[in-house]
Amino acid sequence: MTTTPPAGGASRGGTRRLTVAQALVRFLAAQHTERDGARHRLIDACWGIFGHGNVAGLGQALVESGQGPGAPLRYLQGRNEQAMVHAAVGYTRQRNRLSAHAVTTSIGPGATNLVTGAALATVNRLPVLLLPGDTFATRTADPVLQQLEVPWAGDVSVNDALRPVSRYFDRVTRPEALVPAALQAMRTLADPADTGAVTLALPQDVQAEAFDWPEEFFADRVWPVRRPRPEPGALAEAAQAVRGARRPLIVAGGGVHHSEAEDALRALADATGIPVVSTQAGKGSLRHDHPCDLGGVGHTGTAVADELARAADLVIGVGTRYSDFTTASGTLFAEPSVRFLNLNITAFDGHKMSALPLVADARAGLEDLAGALSGHRVDEAYAADCARGKASWDRVVERAYDAGAGGSRPTQLQVIGALDAVVGDEDVVVNAAGSLPGDLHKLWRARSPRQYHLEYGYSCMGYEIPGAIGVRLAAPRTPVWALVGDGTYLMLPTEIVTAVQEGVNINVVLVQNHGYASIGGLSEATGAERFGTAYRHRAPDGTYTGDPLPVDLAANAASLGMDVLRAGTREALREALAEARASDRPTCVYVETAPADPAAGPPVSAWWDVVVAGTSARPAARGAREEYERRAADRRRYL
């Protein structure tokens, strides 16, 4: 970390009298990251919803600092606290974690609404600064409105619910305590091996308390984001493992993108011919038409990628945390002698799967590994197998995208195909939950590193619209698409108002299929018979099997200020998507999909462990249990 004196000619050793909130705003405005010689604002804006816990503290401080052009800390008005965190996450992911947003709320429900967003940020290793109000540190008003009283612990508040989902947590109960707390918060946000949600709980009386602050606290600070290189001995061992492998396979995770390591990965693949498959977070690490790109891997992956994974004798993970979807719940990597080599900036992830860890920055590690493998290439027969598999899967994608007759309702796969035909290389497609992630991971043809934006670490319904707003704020000239099912839309549509207010012209593709399609399919597969997954009236027998609900989600989006285009046919859908992309207004393309023919879709070629009832009187559950026990027998621990 380096510092420079504060602007305005203030000398070191002086003080400045400000409230805690005013000091925090000035401090945040002076924080920067730097990587590869490029400097970035660490905290670029502050989202906020004000209540009694922060209105006279951070609310007043933001007003005092100014909100016109060149404001030290731009304010963004949100409608839902969870959604504000989602928008902040979309922003920082688009910025490769080098710049982030803050989020401030009142105490009570405003603060607890942050928990889901904080978990999402931390699970995905993405930085966001949370500034919830808290109860009075002085206890003068006790209990204050919305205070949780804990008889056995007087210092507990609802903000303590944020501890397990934060990478760093502190409660600032004295003005002078802000100095070390704020510095630790910035260290955590800027550290690629230790980042996630950071929470500074701010008691409302402390926020408004005046204090004489050292001028050095407001100095410009630069937090270097370094690229640690692999230890030479580990690098030599890794190169030896690759050279000795017959069927090596690279699994590209989100760390490839965060490190901007796509060029280094492509160079390694070009030189060695090692095939590359990707997690949800890593898709786009190679362009879809690169000879070595075999698409998504795992439960939602392509058949060719999963076939390669089953036969691989060395799996080279790059920036992945090996979720159960990637490993097919410990059943995918089936070669008895399979070994793992993990390149990861975090030692915790590097040691997973009993791997040989190569703890380093993804780009630096890939560059060094390529150098250590100079002259090495995979066997020609293996490369030929990969090429045949890739060509075969490309034909699967074309069949799934086939538009067919233009006058009929599209299936969900055809919706994806229509969008694929409209987007440019620079567009970003945002999704998180439902049945769309599985279809997208198999079928989407990523054309650039940032085009495929799937939040699948937490797979949080409601992420898509605010996440798309964050992406668009980070890349204001980039067309951004939020793919949203009706179930997800109903969870969190409120930030449409924010998009309209701020002139953030995101495009929402709203897919109406009358229920939870993904969980409906999972319910059927696990013997729960699609119970509670359809958006329908109750039938006489008490089940939700009556007529579809008479909701009009397109009208709802329009009522929130969006332009809405209704697409009833495949031809109308293609026209509506093109019109939305050309618009300078937030636009929703609403499409009701036709039921998909399971035989027409891409196959699910890997298992996912979702437990099934151990005993049941119902035939569906008994049959599902038999299948579960058959598949579970293939699980293994990689030791």
C-alpha positions as CSV (number, residue, x, y, z in Angstrom):
1,M,0.0,0.0,0.0
2,T,1.3,3.5,-0.9
3,T,-0.1,6.9,0.2
4,T,0.1,10.4,-1.0
5,P,-0.8,13.6,0.9
6,P,-4.5,14.7,0.7
7,A,-5.5,17.1,-2.0
8,G,-5.9,20.8,-1.3
9,G,-2.5,21.4,0.1
10,A,-3.2,20.0,3.6
11,S,0.0,19.2,5.5
12,R,0.8,16.0,7.3
13,G,0.3,16.2,11.0
14,G,-2.9,18.3,10.8
15,T,-6.4,17.3,11.7
16,R,-9.8,17.8,10.2
17,R,-13.1,17.9,12.2
18,L,-15.7,15.8,10.6
19,T,-18.4,13.3,11.6
20,V,-17.6,9.6,11.4
21,A,-19.8,9.3,8.3
22,Q,-18.3,12.4,6.6
23,A,-14.8,11.0,7.3
24,L,-15.7,7.6,5.9
25,V,-17.0,9.2,2.7
26,R,-13.8,11.2,2.2
27,F,-11.7,8.1,3.0
28,L,-13.5,5.9,0.5
29,A,-13.1,8.5,-2.2
30,A,-9.3,8.3,-1.8
31,Q,-8.9,4.5,-2.2
32,H,-7.5,2.9,-5.3
33,T,-6.3,-0.4,-6.6
34,E,-3.4,-0.8,-9.1
35,R,-2.6,-3.8,-11.3
36,D,-0.3,-4.0,-14.2
37,G,0.3,-0.2,-14.0
38,A,-3.4,0.7,-14.3
39,R,-5.1,2.5,-11.4
40,H,-8.8,2.1,-10.5
41,R,-11.1,3.7,-7.9
42,L,-11.6,1.0,-5.3
43,I,-15.0,2.2,-4.2
44,D,-16.6,3.9,-7.2
45,A,-20.1,4.5,-5.8
46,C,-22.4,4.0,-2.8
47,W,-25.9,2.4,-3.1
48,G,-28.3,3.4,-0.4
49,I,-31.7,3.2,1.1
50,F,-32.1,5.5,4.1
51,G,-33.8,4.9,7.4
52,H,-33.4,6.2,11.0
53,G,-30.2,4.2,11.3
54,N,-28.2,6.0,8.5
55,V,-30.2,9.0,7.3
56,A,-28.4,11.5,9.6
57,G,-25.1,9.8,9.3
58,L,-24.1,8.5,5.8
59,G,-27.1,10.2,4.2
60,Q,-26.1,13.6,5.5
61,A,-22.4,12.9,4.6
62,L,-23.2,12.0,1.0
63,V,-25.3,15.2,0.7
64,E,-22.5,17.3,2.2
65,S,-19.8,15.8,-0.1
66,G,-21.8,16.8,-3.1
67,Q,-23.5,14.7,-5.8
68,G,-23.0,16.7,-9.0
69,P,-20.4,15.9,-11.7
70,G,-17.1,14.9,-10.1
71,A,-18.7,14.0,-6.7
72,P,-16.2,12.3,-4.5
73,L,-18.5,9.3,-3.9
74,R,-21.4,8.9,-6.3
75,Y,-24.7,7.9,-4.7
76,L,-27.1,5.4,-6.4
77,Q,-30.7,5.0,-5.1
78,G,-31.9,1.4,-4.8
79,R,-35.3,-0.1,-4.0
80,N,-34.3,-3.3,-2.2
81,E,-31.3,-3.9,0.0
82,Q,-30.6,-7.3,-1.4
83,A,-30.8,-6.0,-4.9
84,M,-28.4,-3.2,-4.2
85,V,-25.8,-5.8,-3.3
86,H,-26.5,-7.8,-6.4
87,A,-26.0,-4.7,-8.5
88,A,-22.7,-4.1,-6.7
89,V,-21.6,-7.6,-7.4
90,G,-22.5,-7.3,-11.1
91,Y,-20.4,-4.2,-11.2
92,T,-17.3,-5.6,-9.6
93,R,-17.4,-8.8,-11.6
94,Q,-17.5,-6.8,-14.8
95,R,-14.5,-4.8,-13.5
96,N,-12.5,-7.9,-12.7
97,R,-12.7,-7.2,-9.0
98,L,-10.5,-4.1,-9.3
99,S,-13.3,-1.7,-8.4
100,A,-16.3,-2.1,-6.2
101,H,-19.4,-0.4,-4.8
102,A,-20.5,0.3,-1.2
103,V,-24.0,-0.3,0.1
104,T,-25.6,1.5,3.0
105,T,-28.8,0.6,4.9
106,S,-30.6,1.5,8.0
107,I,-30.7,-0.9,11.0
108,G,-33.2,-3.7,11.4
109,P,-34.8,-5.1,8.2
110,G,-32.6,-3.0,6.0
111,A,-29.5,-4.6,7.4
112,T,-30.8,-8.1,7.5
113,N,-31.9,-7.8,3.9
114,L,-28.2,-7.6,3.1
115,V,-27.4,-11.1,4.2
116,T,-28.4,-12.9,1.0
117,G,-26.4,-10.5,-1.1
118,A,-23.4,-10.7,1.2
119,A,-23.5,-14.5,1.0
120,L,-23.6,-14.3,-2.8
121,A,-20.6,-12.0,-2.9
122,T,-18.5,-14.1,-0.6
123,V,-19.3,-17.4,-2.2
124,N,-18.3,-16.0,-5.5
125,R,-15.2,-14.3,-4.1
126,L,-16.4,-10.8,-5.2
127,P,-15.7,-7.6,-3.2
128,V,-18.5,-5.4,-1.9
129,L,-18.5,-3.0,1.0
130,L,-21.6,-3.2,3.3
131,L,-22.3,-0.2,5.6
132,P,-25.4,-1.1,7.7
133,G,-26.6,1.2,10.4
134,D,-26.6,-0.3,13.9
135,T,-28.2,0.4,17.3
136,F,-26.8,3.1,19.6
137,A,-23.3,2.4,20.8
138,T,-24.0,4.6,23.9
139,R,-27.2,2.6,24.7
140,T,-29.0,6.0,25.3
141,A,-32.1,4.7,23.3
142,D,-32.4,1.1,24.4
143,P,-34.2,-0.7,22.8
144,V,-34.2,1.6,19.7
145,L,-36.8,1.0,17.0
146,Q,-36.1,-2.3,15.2
147,Q,-33.5,-3.4,17.8
148,L,-33.1,-7.2,18.5
149,E,-32.9,-7.7,22.2
150,V,-30.7,-10.6,23.2
151,P,-31.1,-11.3,27.0
152,W,-27.7,-13.0,27.3
153,A,-25.6,-10.6,25.1
154,G,-26.0,-6.9,25.2
155,D,-23.6,-6.2,22.4
156,V,-25.4,-8.4,19.8
157,S,-27.5,-6.8,17.0
158,V,-29.1,-8.1,13.8
159,N,-25.9,-7.1,12.0
160,D,-24.2,-10.1,13.6
161,A,-26.1,-12.2,11.1
162,L,-23.6,-10.8,8.6
163,R,-20.6,-12.3,10.3
164,P,-20.6,-15.7,8.7
165,V,-21.2,-14.3,5.2
166,S,-18.5,-11.6,5.4
167,R,-14.8,-12.0,4.8
168,Y,-14.2,-9.1,7.3
169,F,-16.6,-7.8,9.9
170,D,-16.2,-4.9,12.4
171,R,-18.5,-2.8,14.5
172,V,-17.2,0.8,14.8
173,T,-18.3,1.8,18.3
174,R,-15.9,4.7,18.7
175,P,-14.9,7.3,16.1
176,E,-11.2,6.5,16.4
177,A,-11.9,2.8,15.7
178,L,-12.9,3.7,12.2
179,V,-9.2,4.2,11.2
180,P,-8.0,0.6,11.7
181,A,-11.4,-0.9,10.7
182,A,-11.5,1.1,7.4
183,L,-8.0,0.1,6.5
184,Q,-8.6,-3.6,7.2
185,A,-11.8,-3.4,5.1
186,M,-9.9,-2.0,2.1
187,R,-7.1,-4.6,2.5
188,T,-9.7,-7.4,2.3
189,L,-11.6,-5.9,-0.6
190,A,-8.4,-5.5,-2.6
191,D,-6.9,-8.9,-1.8
192,P,-7.8,-11.4,-4.6
193,A,-7.0,-14.3,-2.3
194,D,-9.2,-13.0,0.6
195,T,-12.0,-10.9,-0.9
196,G,-15.8,-11.1,-0.6
197,A,-18.3,-9.1,1.4
198,V,-16.8,-6.7,3.9
199,T,-19.1,-5.3,6.6
200,L,-18.6,-2.3,8.8
201,A,-21.5,-2.0,11.1
202,L,-22.0,1.7,12.0
203,P,-24.1,2.6,15.1
204,Q,-26.3,5.5,14.3
205,D,-25.0,7.7,17.1
206,V,-21.4,7.1,16.1
207,Q,-22.1,7.9,12.5
208,A,-23.1,11.5,13.5
209,E,-20.4,12.0,16.1
210,A,-17.7,14.7,15.4
211,F,-14.0,13.9,15.7
212,D,-10.7,15.4,14.9
213,W,-9.2,13.2,12.1
214,P,-5.6,13.0,11.1
215,E,-5.1,14.4,7.6
216,E,-3.1,11.3,6.7
217,F,-6.4,9.3,7.0
218,F,-7.6,11.0,3.8
219,A,-4.5,10.6,1.8
220,D,-4.8,8.9,-1.6
221,R,-4.0,5.2,-1.0
222,V,-3.1,2.7,-3.6
223,W,-3.6,-1.0,-2.8
224,P,-1.5,-3.1,-5.2
225,V,-3.1,-6.1,-6.7
226,R,-0.1,-8.2,-7.2
227,R,0.5,-11.3,-9.4
228,P,2.3,-13.8,-7.2
229,R,4.2,-16.3,-9.3
230,P,4.4,-20.0,-8.5
231,E,7.2,-21.4,-6.3
232,P,9.9,-22.9,-8.6
233,G,9.8,-26.3,-7.1
234,A,6.0,-26.6,-7.4
235,L,6.2,-25.3,-10.9
236,A,8.7,-28.0,-11.9
237,E,6.6,-30.7,-10.3
238,A,3.5,-29.4,-12.1
239,A,5.3,-29.4,-15.5
240,Q,6.5,-33.0,-14.9
241,A,2.9,-34.0,-14.1
242,V,1.6,-32.5,-17.3
243,R,4.4,-34.0,-19.4
244,G,3.6,-37.4,-18.0
245,A,-0.2,-37.3,-18.6
246,R,-1.8,-39.1,-21.5
247,R,-5.1,-37.3,-21.3
248,P,-4.7,-34.0,-19.5
249,L,-7.7,-31.7,-19.2
250,I,-7.9,-28.0,-18.2
251,V,-10.9,-26.9,-16.1
252,A,-11.2,-23.1,-16.4
253,G,-12.9,-21.4,-13.5
254,G,-13.8,-17.8,-12.7
255,G,-10.3,-17.0,-11.6
256,V,-9.2,-17.0,-15.3
257,H,-11.5,-14.0,-15.8
258,H,-10.7,-12.2,-12.5
259,S,-7.0,-12.4,-13.4
260,E,-7.5,-11.4,-17.0
261,A,-5.7,-14.6,-17.9
262,E,-7.6,-15.5,-21.1
263,D,-4.7,-14.7,-23.4
264,A,-2.3,-16.8,-21.3
265,L,-4.8,-19.7,-21.3
266,R,-5.2,-19.5,-25.0
267,A,-1.4,-19.4,-25.5
268,L,-1.0,-22.5,-23.3
269,A,-3.8,-24.4,-25.2
270,D,-2.3,-23.3,-28.6
271,A,1.1,-24.5,-27.6
272,T,0.2,-27.8,-26.0
273,G,-3.2,-28.8,-27.5
274,I,-4.6,-29.5,-24.0
275,P,-8.4,-29.3,-24.2
276,V,-10.2,-26.8,-22.1
277,V,-13.6,-27.1,-20.4
278,S,-15.2,-24.5,-18.2
279,T,-17.3,-24.0,-15.1
280,Q,-20.2,-21.7,-15.1
281,A,-18.0,-18.9,-13.9
282,G,-15.2,-19.7,-16.3
283,K,-17.2,-20.0,-19.5
284,G,-15.7,-17.7,-22.1
285,S,-12.1,-18.3,-21.0
286,L,-11.6,-19.5,-24.5
287,R,-13.8,-18.3,-27.4
288,H,-16.3,-20.9,-28.3
289,D,-14.8,-21.6,-31.7
290,H,-11.2,-22.1,-30.4
291,P,-10.2,-25.7,-31.4
292,C,-9.4,-26.5,-27.7
293,D,-12.7,-25.2,-26.2
294,L,-15.0,-28.1,-25.4
295,G,-17.6,-26.1,-23.5
296,G,-19.1,-26.4,-20.0
297,V,-18.2,-29.3,-17.7
298,G,-20.1,-31.1,-15.0
299,H,-23.8,-31.6,-14.3
300,T,-24.8,-28.8,-16.7
301,G,-21.9,-29.4,-19.1
302,T,-21.6,-30.7,-22.6
303,A,-21.5,-34.4,-23.3
304,V,-18.1,-34.2,-25.0
305,A,-16.6,-32.3,-22.0
306,D,-18.0,-34.8,-19.5
307,E,-16.7,-37.7,-21.6
308,L,-13.2,-36.2,-21.6
309,A,-13.5,-35.5,-17.8
310,R,-14.3,-39.2,-17.1
311,A,-11.2,-40.4,-19.0
312,A,-8.8,-37.6,-17.9
313,D,-5.7,-38.8,-16.0
314,L,-4.7,-35.3,-15.1
315,V,-7.2,-32.5,-14.3
316,I,-5.6,-29.0,-14.3
317,G,-7.9,-26.7,-12.4
318,V,-7.3,-23.0,-13.1
319,G,-9.1,-20.6,-10.7
320,T,-11.9,-23.0,-9.8
321,R,-13.3,-24.0,-6.4
322,Y,-14.7,-27.4,-7.6
323,S,-18.3,-27.1,-6.7
324,D,-20.5,-30.2,-6.7
325,F,-21.9,-29.2,-10.2
326,T,-18.3,-29.2,-11.6
327,T,-17.4,-32.6,-10.1
328,A,-20.9,-34.1,-10.6
329,S,-20.9,-34.6,-6.8
330,G,-17.7,-36.6,-6.9
331,T,-18.6,-38.9,-9.8
332,L,-17.3,-37.2,-12.9
333,F,-13.5,-37.7,-12.8
334,A,-13.7,-41.5,-13.0
335,E,-10.3,-42.6,-14.2
336,P,-8.9,-44.7,-11.3
337,S,-5.5,-43.1,-11.5
338,V,-6.7,-39.5,-12.0
339,R,-4.6,-36.8,-10.4
340,F,-5.3,-33.1,-9.9
341,L,-3.1,-30.0,-10.4
342,N,-4.7,-26.8,-9.1
343,L,-3.5,-23.3,-10.1
344,N,-5.3,-20.9,-7.7
345,I,-4.4,-17.7,-5.9
346,T,-6.1,-19.1,-2.8
347,A,-4.3,-22.0,-1.1
348,F,-7.6,-23.2,0.3
349,D,-8.9,-23.9,-3.2
350,G,-5.5,-25.0,-4.5
351,H,-5.4,-28.0,-2.1
352,K,-8.9,-29.3,-3.0
353,M,-9.2,-32.7,-4.6
354,S,-5.9,-33.7,-2.9
355,A,-4.3,-31.8,-5.7
356,L,-0.7,-30.7,-6.3
357,P,-1.3,-27.0,-5.5
358,L,0.2,-24.3,-7.7
359,V,-0.6,-21.2,-5.5
360,A,-0.2,-18.2,-7.8
361,D,-2.1,-15.6,-9.8
362,A,-3.8,-17.4,-12.7
363,R,-2.2,-15.3,-15.5
364,A,1.3,-15.5,-14.0
365,G,0.9,-19.2,-13.3
366,L,-0.3,-20.0,-16.8
367,E,2.6,-18.0,-18.3
368,D,5.2,-19.8,-16.2
369,L,3.6,-23.2,-16.8
370,A,3.6,-22.6,-20.6
371,G,7.3,-21.8,-20.3
372,A,8.0,-24.9,-18.4
373,L,6.2,-27.0,-21.0
374,S,8.0,-25.5,-24.0
375,G,7.9,-28.0,-26.8
376,H,5.4,-30.3,-25.2
377,R,2.1,-31.3,-27.0
378,V,-0.6,-33.9,-26.3
379,D,-0.7,-37.0,-28.4
380,E,-2.2,-36.5,-31.9
381,A,-4.8,-39.3,-31.3
382,Y,-6.0,-37.5,-28.2
383,A,-6.2,-34.2,-30.1
384,A,-8.2,-35.9,-32.8
385,D,-10.7,-37.4,-30.3
386,C,-11.2,-33.9,-28.9
387,A,-11.8,-32.4,-32.4
388,R,-14.4,-35.0,-33.3
389,G,-16.2,-34.5,-30.0
390,K,-16.2,-30.7,-30.5
391,A,-17.7,-31.1,-34.0
392,S,-20.3,-33.5,-32.8
393,W,-21.4,-31.1,-30.0
394,D,-21.5,-28.2,-32.4
395,R,-24.2,-30.1,-34.4
396,V,-26.1,-30.6,-31.1
397,V,-26.2,-26.9,-30.6
398,E,-27.3,-26.2,-34.1
399,R,-30.2,-28.6,-33.7
400,A,-31.3,-27.1,-30.4
401,Y,-31.2,-23.5,-31.9
402,D,-33.1,-24.5,-35.0
403,A,-35.7,-21.8,-35.4
404,G,-38.1,-23.8,-37.5
405,A,-41.3,-22.2,-38.6
406,G,-41.5,-18.5,-37.7
407,G,-45.2,-18.5,-36.8
408,S,-45.1,-20.8,-33.8
409,R,-44.3,-20.2,-30.1
410,P,-40.6,-20.7,-29.3
411,T,-39.2,-23.2,-26.8
412,Q,-36.7,-21.9,-24.3
413,L,-33.8,-23.4,-26.3
414,Q,-35.0,-21.4,-29.3
415,V,-35.2,-18.3,-27.2
416,I,-31.5,-18.8,-26.4
417,G,-30.8,-19.4,-30.1
418,A,-32.6,-16.3,-31.2
419,L,-30.6,-14.2,-28.7
420,D,-27.4,-15.9,-29.9
421,A,-28.2,-14.7,-33.4
422,V,-28.8,-11.0,-32.3
423,V,-26.0,-10.3,-29.8
424,G,-22.6,-8.9,-30.8
425,D,-19.3,-10.1,-29.5
426,E,-19.3,-7.3,-26.9
427,D,-22.7,-8.0,-25.4
428,V,-23.1,-9.4,-21.9
429,V,-25.7,-12.0,-21.0
430,V,-26.6,-12.2,-17.3
431,N,-28.4,-15.1,-15.6
432,A,-28.3,-16.9,-12.3
433,A,-31.1,-19.4,-11.6
434,G,-33.8,-21.7,-12.8
435,S,-33.6,-23.9,-15.9
436,L,-31.7,-21.4,-18.0
437,P,-28.2,-21.9,-16.4
438,G,-28.2,-25.6,-17.5
439,D,-29.3,-24.7,-21.1
440,L,-26.8,-21.8,-21.3
441,H,-23.9,-23.7,-20.0
442,K,-24.4,-26.4,-22.6
443,L,-25.4,-24.3,-25.5
444,W,-24.2,-20.7,-25.3
445,R,-21.4,-19.8,-27.7
446,A,-19.3,-17.3,-25.8
447,R,-17.5,-14.9,-28.1
448,S,-15.6,-12.8,-25.6
449,P,-14.4,-13.2,-22.0
450,R,-17.1,-11.1,-20.4
451,Q,-20.1,-12.1,-22.6
452,Y,-21.3,-15.0,-20.3
453,H,-22.2,-13.7,-16.9
454,L,-23.7,-16.6,-14.8
455,E,-23.9,-16.1,-11.1
456,Y,-23.9,-19.8,-10.2
457,G,-21.9,-19.9,-7.0
458,Y,-25.0,-18.9,-5.0
459,S,-27.5,-19.2,-8.0
460,C,-29.7,-16.6,-6.4
461,M,-33.1,-16.0,-7.9
462,G,-33.6,-12.3,-8.4
463,Y,-30.0,-11.5,-9.2
464,E,-30.4,-11.0,-12.9
465,I,-32.0,-7.6,-13.2
466,P,-29.9,-5.8,-10.5
467,G,-26.8,-7.7,-11.7
468,A,-27.4,-6.4,-15.2
469,I,-27.6,-2.9,-13.9
470,G,-24.3,-3.3,-12.2
471,V,-22.7,-4.6,-15.4
472,R,-24.1,-1.8,-17.4
473,L,-22.8,0.8,-14.9
474,A,-19.3,-0.8,-15.2
475,A,-19.5,-0.9,-19.0
476,P,-21.9,1.9,-20.0
477,R,-21.5,1.4,-23.8
478,T,-22.0,-2.4,-23.6
479,P,-25.4,-4.0,-24.5
480,V,-26.4,-6.0,-21.4
481,W,-29.2,-8.7,-21.3
482,A,-30.8,-10.1,-18.2
483,L,-32.4,-13.5,-19.0
484,V,-35.1,-14.0,-16.5
485,G,-37.7,-16.7,-15.9
486,D,-41.1,-15.8,-14.4
487,G,-40.1,-17.3,-11.0
488,T,-37.0,-15.3,-10.8
489,Y,-38.7,-12.1,-12.1
490,L,-41.3,-12.3,-9.3
491,M,-38.6,-12.5,-6.7
492,L,-37.0,-9.1,-7.4
493,P,-38.3,-6.9,-10.2
494,T,-38.0,-3.7,-8.2
495,E,-34.7,-2.5,-9.6
496,I,-36.4,-1.9,-13.0
497,V,-37.3,1.4,-11.4
498,T,-33.7,2.1,-10.7
499,A,-32.7,1.3,-14.3
500,V,-35.4,3.7,-15.5
501,Q,-34.4,6.5,-13.1
502,E,-30.7,6.3,-13.9
503,G,-31.2,5.8,-17.6
504,V,-29.4,2.4,-17.5
505,N,-30.7,0.8,-20.7
506,I,-30.5,-2.9,-19.8
507,N,-32.5,-5.4,-21.8
508,V,-34.7,-7.9,-19.9
509,V,-35.7,-11.1,-21.7
510,L,-38.6,-12.3,-19.6
511,V,-39.4,-16.0,-20.2
512,Q,-42.9,-17.0,-19.1
513,N,-43.3,-20.7,-18.5
514,H,-45.8,-20.6,-15.6
515,G,-43.6,-21.9,-12.7
516,Y,-40.3,-23.2,-11.5
517,A,-39.2,-25.2,-14.5
518,S,-35.8,-26.3,-13.1
519,I,-37.1,-27.4,-9.7
520,G,-40.1,-29.0,-11.4
521,G,-37.8,-31.2,-13.3
522,L,-35.7,-31.9,-10.3
523,S,-38.8,-32.6,-8.2
524,E,-39.9,-35.2,-10.8
525,A,-36.5,-36.9,-10.9
526,T,-36.4,-37.2,-7.1
527,G,-39.8,-38.6,-6.6
528,A,-41.5,-35.4,-5.3
529,E,-43.8,-35.3,-8.4
530,R,-43.4,-31.6,-9.2
531,F,-45.2,-30.7,-6.0
532,G,-45.4,-26.9,-5.5
533,T,-43.5,-25.9,-8.6
534,A,-46.3,-24.7,-11.0
535,Y,-47.8,-21.3,-11.0
536,R,-51.4,-22.5,-11.2
537,H,-54.7,-22.4,-9.4
538,R,-55.5,-25.1,-6.9
539,A,-57.4,-28.1,-8.3
540,P,-60.3,-29.8,-6.3
541,D,-57.8,-32.3,-4.9
542,G,-55.7,-29.4,-3.3
543,T,-52.8,-29.6,-5.8
544,Y,-51.6,-26.7,-7.9
545,T,-52.8,-28.3,-11.2
546,G,-55.6,-26.0,-12.2
547,D,-55.5,-23.2,-14.8
548,P,-52.4,-21.0,-15.1
549,L,-52.5,-17.9,-13.0
550,P,-53.9,-14.8,-14.8
551,V,-50.8,-12.7,-14.2
552,D,-49.4,-10.3,-16.8
553,L,-45.7,-9.8,-16.1
554,A,-45.2,-7.8,-19.2
555,A,-47.8,-5.3,-17.9
556,N,-46.0,-5.3,-14.6
557,A,-42.6,-4.4,-16.3
558,A,-44.4,-1.6,-18.2
559,S,-45.9,-0.3,-15.0
560,L,-42.4,0.0,-13.5
561,G,-41.3,2.2,-16.5
562,M,-39.8,-0.2,-19.0
563,D,-40.6,-0.3,-22.7
564,V,-42.1,-3.7,-23.4
565,L,-42.1,-5.7,-26.5
566,R,-44.4,-8.8,-26.6
567,A,-43.2,-11.7,-28.8
568,G,-45.7,-14.4,-29.4
569,T,-43.9,-16.2,-32.2
570,R,-40.3,-17.1,-33.2
571,E,-40.3,-14.5,-35.9
572,A,-41.6,-11.8,-33.6
573,L,-39.1,-12.8,-31.0
574,R,-36.1,-12.2,-33.4
575,E,-37.5,-8.8,-34.4
576,A,-38.2,-7.8,-30.8
577,L,-34.6,-8.7,-29.7
578,A,-33.1,-6.7,-32.5
579,E,-35.3,-3.7,-31.6
580,A,-34.4,-4.0,-27.9
581,R,-30.7,-4.0,-28.7
582,A,-31.0,-0.9,-30.8
583,S,-33.0,1.0,-28.2
584,D,-31.5,3.6,-25.8
585,R,-34.2,2.8,-23.2
586,P,-34.6,0.0,-20.7
587,T,-36.5,-2.6,-22.6
588,C,-38.3,-5.8,-21.8
589,V,-38.9,-8.6,-24.4
590,Y,-41.7,-10.8,-23.1
591,V,-42.1,-14.2,-24.5
592,E,-44.3,-17.1,-23.4
593,T,-42.5,-20.3,-24.3
594,A,-43.9,-23.6,-25.7
595,P,-43.2,-26.8,-23.7
596,A,-39.9,-28.3,-24.7
597,D,-39.6,-31.7,-26.2
598,P,-37.1,-33.5,-23.9
599,A,-35.8,-35.4,-26.9
600,A,-34.9,-32.2,-28.7
601,G,-32.8,-30.8,-25.9
602,P,-29.2,-31.6,-25.1
603,P,-28.7,-34.5,-22.8
604,V,-27.8,-34.3,-19.1
605,S,-24.6,-36.4,-19.0
606,A,-23.4,-36.1,-15.4
607,W,-25.1,-36.7,-12.0
608,W,-25.9,-34.2,-9.2
609,D,-26.4,-35.5,-5.7
610,V,-29.8,-34.4,-4.4
611,V,-31.0,-36.9,-1.8
612,V,-34.1,-38.9,-2.3
613,A,-36.5,-40.2,0.4
614,G,-35.1,-43.4,2.0
615,T,-38.6,-44.9,2.2
616,S,-41.9,-44.0,0.7
617,A,-45.4,-45.4,-0.1
618,R,-45.4,-43.7,-3.4
619,P,-44.0,-45.5,-6.5
620,A,-42.4,-42.3,-7.9
621,A,-40.2,-41.9,-4.8
622,R,-39.3,-45.6,-4.6
623,G,-38.2,-45.6,-8.2
624,A,-36.2,-42.4,-7.7
625,R,-34.5,-43.9,-4.7
626,E,-33.4,-46.9,-6.7
627,E,-31.9,-44.7,-9.3
628,Y,-30.3,-42.5,-6.6
629,E,-28.6,-45.5,-5.0
630,R,-27.3,-46.7,-8.3
631,R,-25.7,-43.3,-9.1
632,A,-24.5,-42.6,-5.6
633,A,-22.4,-45.8,-5.8
634,D,-20.1,-44.0,-8.2
635,R,-19.1,-41.3,-5.7
636,R,-15.5,-41.2,-4.7
637,R,-13.2,-39.1,-2.6
638,Y,-10.1,-38.0,-4.5
639,L,-7.3,-39.0,-2.1
